[in-house]
């Protein structure tokens, strides 16, 4: 599967962005669609996991209540709604897919998009 992220950009603190991930094949074949982010000098971290049947199943405390993930299996897209953005949300955001399960650790995933930059400034 090829994954293509879009929707990144620059916003001010407190603003909102919606990221989208379009898949080249049916995401119904992938139990988990995930969003990760990586800030300069930091490790890649999971920010949202969306299970095929259970829906959103994981957000780290750092984004809980502000980020919301949704997957549209019919349209082969996954979205990440980000509200009340903070400077520490600045990072490259990646979409990832796993055919068998949801994991918060990046090495578990073999399918990645190229990322989209999100910059939050005050």
RANOR-V379691 format. One record per helix or strand. SS is the DSSP state (~ for helix, > for strand). FROM is the first residue (numbers start at 1). LEN is the number of residues. If there is no record, write none. Layout:
ss=SS from=FROM len=LEN
ss=SS from=FROM len=LEN
This chain:
ss=> from=3 len=4
ss=> from=9 len=4
ss=> from=17 len=7
ss=~ from=27 len=3
ss=> from=32 len=7
ss=> from=45 len=7
ss=> from=55 len=4
ss=> from=67 len=6
ss=> from=77 len=6
ss=~ from=87 len=3
ss=> from=91 len=8
ss=~ from=106 len=3
ss=> from=111 len=2
ss=> from=116 len=6
